[in-house]
Amino acid sequence: MDIGGIISAIIVGAILGVIGRAIAPGRQAMGWVLTIVVGIAAAFIGGFIGSAIAPGSFLITLLCQVVLAAVGVAIVGGTSKSRNRSLSHH
């Protein structure tokens, strides 16, 4: 992979990671670098799955990538629910 391909993978990964964070429920406990890494992985894996399901279909490939990014962000980042608890139990 040449430098242009690496830069493209980082840009696409960042975009997919951000979309994945927006779609994943709750708040994720992960930084932006990890978000980009998850997005890059989703781009590659989703591209492979999308081309296997519907060869030549950009929309199906993109859908697979976005879904995988959201699932990846949810799994890697986890979700933190509100930690506000009532103190009236004591």
N, C-alpha and C positions, 0 to 999 in steps of 0.2 A: 504494500500500500504506500503510495507516495504522500507527500506532505499535504497536497490538496485533499486527498481522501481522508486523511487523519483529521484535518480541520473540519471537513464536511461531517464526519462522524461525530465530532465533538459538538458541532452546532445542532445537528439533528438530535443528538442525545440530550442536549440541554433543553431543546424545545419539547421533546417527548417527556422528559423528566418533569418539566414544569406543568405540562398538561396532565401527567399522571398524578402529580401532587394536588392539582385542582380537582381532579375527579375522585381521588381516594378520600374516603370519609375520615373525619377527625383530623387531629393535628399530628403530623409526623415528626418524630424526634430524629432528624437527620439533616446534615448540612447540604450545601449546594453542590459540593464536589461529589458526594455520594449520590445525589439526585441525578447528576449528569452521567455517572457511571451506570446507574440503573437504567437511565434513558438510552444509553448506548447499547446496553445488553438487550433492552426491549426492541431497539431498532434492528439489530442483527437477527434475534430469534423470531421476532414478528415478521420480518422480511422473509425469512425462510418458510415459516408457517403459511403466510399469506400467499407466497408464490406456489406453495404445494397445493393449497386449497383452490386457488383461482389464478393460474398462471397469466401474467400480463395485466391483472386487475390492480391498479394503483389504490383504489378505494378499499378493497378487501385487505390489502397489505397494510395500508395506513390504519385501518380499524384494528387489525391484529396488534400492530405496534402500540397503539394508544391503550388498548385493553391491557396488554402485557406491562406497559409502563405503570398504569394505575395499580395493577396487582403487585408488581414489583415494589413500588413505593410503599404500599400498604404493608407488605411483608417485611421489607428491610427496615422501614422507618417505624413500623408499628403505629398504633394510634393511642393517643393519650386522652382519656376522658377527663372531664372536669374533676378536680380533686377537692372541690368544696363539699365538705360533709357537715352535716348538722352536728353541733356540739351539745345538743340537748340530751344526748344519750347518757351523759355522765351525771 
